[in-house]
Amino acid sequence: MRDNKIERLKRKIGEELGVTPPFTVTQKDADLFSALTDDWDYMHNDPQWAKDSRWGGTIAHGMYVMTLIPSFLKQVSELPLISDSADEGLALNYGFDKVRFISPLPVGVPARAHIKLLDVTDRGKERYLVRLQITVYREDEKEVPMMTAENLAYFTFRAEE
């Protein structure tokens, strides 16, 4: 069964796997993220100050949007490769390459994540490294992404008996 999943996924290299439904970062989200990370800044947390800024209001932390990537991945039909049962194997976050925050995402402006499969590498012993490109676009700005990141997911299957 895992061979079918991996082969099906490999046939999609270079393709967009899906687009998330719109999501919106609220001021409460920005404030909670600041509280958790001790990253307070007028541009994220002071709507009164930010209304006169070049963005016209507060903007989401790029790092906050990046932390939403696991949620984005759950919304794509081809992923995850492994069920919620640990009996089948594990899906692990292996890290990120080439993360860029290109343009701001104003608080309250809907955005969507586009997920593209870049590569599937067989690491032997029932292990696979999957490289995905996650690109977030504001709904009102389709030309310039807010964020782009290469996400590395490591899938390890239990050996068949």
C-alpha positions in Angstrom: 0.0 0.0 0.0 2.8 2.5 0.9 4.4 1.8 -2.5 1.2 2.8 -4.2 1.1 6.0 -2.2 4.7 6.9 -2.9 4.4 6.1 -6.6 1.2 8.1 -6.9 2.9 11.0 -5.2 6.1 10.7 -7.4 3.9 11.1 -10.5 2.8 14.5 -9.2 6.3 16.0 -8.9 6.2 19.5 -10.3 2.5 19.8 -9.8 0.4 21.9 -7.5 -1.2 19.5 -5.0 -3.8 21.9 -3.8 -4.8 25.3 -2.5 -6.2 25.9 0.9 -9.5 27.6 1.6 -9.0 31.2 2.6 -7.7 32.0 6.0 -7.5 35.3 7.8 -5.1 36.4 10.5 -7.0 38.3 13.2 -5.6 40.9 15.6 -6.2 38.4 18.4 -4.0 35.9 16.5 -1.2 38.5 16.1 -1.5 39.5 19.8 -1.4 35.8 21.0 1.6 35.1 18.8 3.4 38.1 20.2 2.6 36.9 23.7 3.9 33.4 23.0 7.1 34.6 21.3 7.7 37.9 23.1 7.8 39.5 19.7 5.9 42.8 20.3 6.0 45.5 17.6 3.8 48.4 16.7 3.4 47.0 13.2 1.8 43.8 14.5 0.1 44.9 17.8 -0.9 48.5 17.7 -3.8 49.2 15.3 -3.9 52.9 16.3 -0.2 53.4 15.4 -0.4 51.1 12.3 -3.3 52.8 10.7 -1.0 55.6 9.8 1.8 53.3 8.6 2.5 52.5 5.0 0.3 49.3 5.4 -2.7 51.1 6.7 -3.1 48.7 9.6 -1.3 46.0 11.5 0.3 43.1 9.6 0.7 39.5 10.5 4.0 38.1 11.7 5.6 36.2 8.9 6.7 33.6 11.4 3.1 33.2 12.5 2.0 32.4 8.9 4.8 29.9 8.7 3.6 28.1 11.8 0.3 27.5 9.9 2.0 25.3 7.4 1.1 22.0 9.2 -2.6 23.1 9.0 -2.2 23.9 5.3 -0.7 20.5 4.6 -3.7 18.7 6.3 -6.0 20.5 3.9 -4.4 18.9 0.8 -5.9 15.6 -0.4 -2.6 13.9 -1.4 -1.2 14.5 2.1 -0.6 13.1 4.6 0.8 9.8 3.2 0.4 8.1 6.6 -2.7 7.7 8.6 -3.1 8.9 12.2 -2.1 5.4 13.3 1.5 5.1 14.4 1.3 1.5 13.4 1.8 2.5 9.8 4.7 4.9 10.3 5.5 8.5 11.1 5.4 11.8 9.3 8.0 14.2 10.7 8.8 17.8 10.1 12.3 17.8 8.7 12.7 21.5 8.4 12.6 24.3 5.8 14.7 25.7 3.0 14.5 29.1 1.3 11.9 30.7 3.5 11.1 34.2 2.3 8.6 36.8 3.6 8.1 38.8 0.4 5.2 41.2 1.1 3.1 41.9 4.2 -0.1 40.2 5.0 -2.4 42.8 6.6 -4.4 41.6 9.6 -8.0 40.9 8.4 -7.0 40.3 4.8 -7.8 36.7 3.6 -5.0 34.6 2.1 -4.6 31.1 0.6 -1.6 28.7 0.6 -0.7 27.0 -2.6 1.1 23.7 -2.2 3.4 22.3 -4.9 5.3 19.0 -4.8 9.0 19.6 -5.7 10.5 16.2 -5.0 10.3 12.8 -3.4 13.6 11.2 -2.4 14.0 7.6 -1.4 16.2 7.5 1.6 16.2 3.7 1.9 14.8 1.5 4.7 11.2 2.6 4.0 12.1 6.3 4.4 11.2 9.2 2.1 12.0 12.9 2.1 9.3 15.0 0.5 10.0 18.5 -0.6 7.1 20.9 -0.9 6.8 24.5 -1.9 4.3 26.5 0.1 3.4 29.8 -1.3 0.9 32.1 0.4 -0.9 34.8 -1.6 -3.2 37.5 -0.3 -6.7 37.1 -1.8 -6.5 40.8 -3.0 -2.9 40.4 -4.4 -2.4 37.4 -6.7 0.9 38.6 -8.4 3.3 38.9 -5.4 3.3 36.2 -2.7 3.3 37.1 0.9 5.5 34.1 1.8 7.3 31.2 0.1 9.0 28.3 1.8 10.3 24.9 0.9 9.0 22.5 3.5 10.8 19.2 4.1 8.7 16.3 5.4 10.2 13.0 6.3 8.0 9.9 6.0 9.2 6.7 7.6 7.1 3.6 7.2 7.2 0.5 9.5 9.0 -2.4 7.9 6.5 -5.0 6.6 6.8 -8.4 8.2 
